[in-house]
Amino acid sequence: MQFPLRYAASSLLLLFVAHRVSAQDGGAIYKRSCAPCHEAGVDRAPSHEALHAMSPERVLAAMESGPMISMANRQSEAARRAIAEYITGKSFAHPMDTAPPAAAMCAAPAPDFGDPLSSGATLWNGWGQNLLNTRFQTTAQAGLNAADVSRLKVKWSFGFPATLDANAHPAIANGRVFIGSTSGIVYSLDAATGCIRWYFNAVGGVRSAISICLEPEDIAILPDSTKAFVSCSGSGQVASVDLKNDKLLALLDVGKGPVSLALKPDGGEIVAFNFDAGSISIVETTPNEVLGSYLVGAKPTRGVFSLDNSRLYISNFESNNIAVYDIDLGKVVAFLPVGTRPDALALTQSQQYLLVVDTGSSDLAVIQKRTPKKKFEPSEYSLLTIIPVGVQPNQIAVKSFLATKPRDGR
Ligand code: HEC
């Protein structure tokens, strides 16, 4: 089967929740978490002056490995350091360094990261292992059974720098462990040896499991820039991301192979085109909910909304037609035959012409729309012309211009 190249690309996107840490206000945290004892003459608690006379290293050590562990273990490393600098009025001799030493990095080059769903390798994606959150791994996937558990030995361990706790769940895919840390570093580790393949600094502490958005294909951002939606075609999901707080809001199950997204002009709904399921899924943007999935034809690839939010035109790559979905009626009202392998499509500014790029027959189908008297009339659409273009076209842009009368008055 002929297949647009962009649907064959394989990659992954890691989605996780990061809690933004702004520049830490040591004074404010000290007043909240320490002052109730240290400024109130609690028995044996060193006074303000006594703490002020200490080195920041000593105050930090009290919080990290001394008697104050339980008072400060909910704080980030940056916050603990800010408290120590505030109360002592001195700076640390050594700034915080969280970069892993060279010896921690994997020496051998990384093998290709293929599709974790079809590779057969052990997979634990996100918190629940699967979409039902059963948190259950089969014997085959685990590679061991209950009797083996008592014979397990520690193979490697990994220390998170600049943090006292580790509470994010690891995600495992294709021989890699993906894990975030409270100090905000996200790591990709080699599952066999624990060496670091790569790491990056997220905006803040990561406390949740990392979900792998398999084969991200398309992204749609709400007009007010508050949310982004990413179609994860490999896992049949749409991820909703809060752009203000860098938070993963939801991983919504849509149909198989959502290859593209279209945003309704009013911003209220987003549609995922599920290539492998032959369906579209309509997602309400607030709250993040899948309203429903509807069969529309074979291998739908893309769609475009009419400006008045009433109609959605869907190109069915394999059934060689355009499905006209009426939003109010909630169903497909017409199938318009076009050339072969229709893909990209656009409406002219007047909304009178629908332009469809046929990647198979290498032409452009022009469909005319008349204004119906009732809600829908079969004669509403007619195929006006088919214009040959170059080989395998796959995108379209519409330029509008104003036709003026020629000067000689003809
Ligand atoms: C519930 C009361 C309480 C709170 C809250 C508290 N402390 Fe303390 N702190 C104590 C007491 C009591 C001691 C003396 C402990 C001992 O002698 O074993 C102490 C001792 C210390 C010491 C001296 C340790 C040493 O090396 O001798 C430091 C430094 C310190 N606290 C810092 C802090 C900081 C920073 C905070 C806030 C994050 C904090 N404490 C919150 C009660 C408190």
Residues whose N, C-alpha, C, O or C-beta is under 5 A from the ligand:
A	BS01	HEC	S33 C34 C37 D43 R44 A45 P46 R58 V59 A62 P67 M68 M71 A72 I83
